[in-house]
Amino acid sequence: MTTSAAPDGMRASGAPVVAALNASSLHRFFHSGDEETQALRGVTITVAPGEFVAVVGPSGSGKSTLLSCLAGLDEPDGGTVRIGGTRITRRPESERARLRARLIGLLTQSGNLLNHLSVVQNIALARRLAGNPAAPTGTDPLAELGLAHRAHARPDTLSGGETVRAGLAVALANDPPVLLADEPTGELDSTTEAQVLTILTRRAHRGTALLVASHSAAVAAAADRVITLRNGQVQ
Ligand SMILES: Nc1ncnc2c1ncn2[C@@H]1O[C@H](COP(=O)(O)OP(=O)(O)OP(=O)(O)O)[C@@H](O)[C@H]1O
């Protein structure tokens, strides 16, 4: 909620508000032989700091492709992605990886935990990759996620709900301004899903911009805004 009388897109001070995440006219095509799949066809979205946006749409509508492009895991064939004003597209992979480590928390369907490391070692690795070996002050993601007692567990010994929370702890290890999650609650029962959504909502209230791709009605209900993708376009 805003109490300022400043016009849209401006702070009360007159300075422009920088979107946490801005994607402009994203296109992504895949080719296989003579077949072309237009996975993204001109997708433009903006997420403000502290906003929780759900991306919904039928299977194959482009949700995972969109998240990969937003995270800099994949390079779109056209369009631009900016995180907090910093362009992440059209850069070498090494630069995209550096920016991703610093600016984006990412939870993918394949998970973001290395099985040969404990949960706490996975968090430490995420911090080293971002060039932040020390924890951000005042944050202990494991305590926040109710997972302190599983800090030294290997990921393959965790329950489904613990695995998602451990993945979130890694994604949040550097207190990123943007958190992207692909179907984070797909494997969870409704009680555990509600717990994860409470954690995500709390994060948004602390200023993190959240973009969550999901088929779940509960995720859409918890979000501030829902974007529907169909055939690679925002409806
Ligand atoms: N690497 C790839 N090579 C070829 N086609 C791909 C590739 N990745 C995605 N696609 C195609 O792009 C389209 C969008 O796929 P995407 O995985 O983004 O959809 P989605 O909305 O995430 O689906 P789901 O909800 O089932 O996960 C689909 O037609 C898919 O088959």
The ligand as an SDF file (V2000), in Angstrom:
LIG
                    3D

 31 33  0  0  0  0  0  0  0  0999 V2000
   14.8290  -26.7840  -24.8320 N   0  0  0  0  0  0  0  0  0  0  0  0
   13.7090  -26.8440  -25.5530 C   0  0  0  0  0  0  0  0  0  0  0  0
   13.7280  -27.3050  -26.8110 N   0  0  0  0  0  0  0  0  0  0  0  0
   12.6070  -27.3570  -27.5620 C   0  0  0  0  0  0  0  0  0  0  0  0
   11.3850  -26.9500  -27.1210 N   0  0  0  0  0  0  0  0  0  0  0  0
   11.3140  -26.4960  -25.8660 C   0  0  0  0  0  0  0  0  0  0  0  0
   12.4610  -26.4040  -25.0140 C   0  0  0  0  0  0  0  0  0  0  0  0
   12.0610  -25.8850  -23.8150 N   0  0  0  0  0  0  0  0  0  0  0  0
   10.7430  -25.6650  -23.9200 C   0  0  0  0  0  0  0  0  0  0  0  0
   10.2940  -26.0300  -25.1440 N   0  0  0  0  0  0  0  0  0  0  0  0
    8.9190  -25.8980  -25.6300 C   0  0  0  0  0  0  0  0  0  0  0  0
    8.4890  -24.5580  -25.3640 O   0  0  0  0  0  0  0  0  0  0  0  0
    7.1260  -24.5370  -24.9480 C   0  0  0  0  0  0  0  0  0  0  0  0
    7.0200  -23.9130  -23.5690 C   0  0  0  0  0  0  0  0  0  0  0  0
    7.5850  -24.8250  -22.6120 O   0  0  0  0  0  0  0  0  0  0  0  0
    7.7030  -24.4800  -21.0660 P   0  0  0  0  0  0  0  0  0  0  0  0
    8.4430  -25.6070  -20.4230 O   0  0  0  0  0  0  0  0  0  0  0  0
    8.2450  -23.1290  -20.9200 O   0  0  0  0  0  0  0  0  0  0  0  0
    6.1590  -24.4980  -20.6250 O   0  0  0  0  0  0  0  0  0  0  0  0
    5.5210  -24.4950  -19.1750 P   0  0  0  0  0  0  0  0  0  0  0  0
    4.3800  -23.5380  -19.2140 O   0  0  0  0  0  0  0  0  0  0  0  0
    6.5750  -24.2840  -18.1490 O   0  0  0  0  0  0  0  0  0  0  0  0
    4.9740  -25.9750  -19.0410 O   0  0  0  0  0  0  0  0  0  0  0  0
    4.7270  -26.8750  -17.7060 P   0  0  0  0  0  0  0  0  0  0  0  0
    3.6210  -26.1990  -16.9540 O   0  0  0  0  0  0  0  0  0  0  0  0
    4.3050  -28.2110  -18.2840 O   0  0  0  0  0  0  0  0  0  0  0  0
    6.0320  -26.9650  -16.9650 O   0  0  0  0  0  0  0  0  0  0  0  0
    6.6460  -25.9930  -24.9920 C   0  0  0  0  0  0  0  0  0  0  0  0
    6.0250  -26.1990  -26.2470 O   0  0  0  0  0  0  0  0  0  0  0  0
    7.9320  -26.7920  -24.8950 C   0  0  0  0  0  0  0  0  0  0  0  0
    7.7960  -28.0530  -25.5100 O   0  0  0  0  0  0  0  0  0  0  0  0
  1  2  1  0
  2  3  1  0
  2  7  2  0
  3  4  2  0
  4  5  1  0
  5  6  2  0
  6  7  1  0
  6 10  1  0
  7  8  1  0
  8  9  2  0
  9 10  1  0
 10 11  1  0
 11 12  1  0
 11 30  1  0
 12 13  1  0
 13 14  1  0
 13 28  1  0
 14 15  1  0
 15 16  1  0
 16 17  2  0
 16 18  1  0
 16 19  1  0
 19 20  1  0
 20 21  2  0
 20 22  1  0
 20 23  1  0
 23 24  1  0
 24 25  2  0
 24 26  1  0
 24 27  1  0
 28 29  1  0
 28 30  1  0
 30 31  1  0
M  END
$$$$
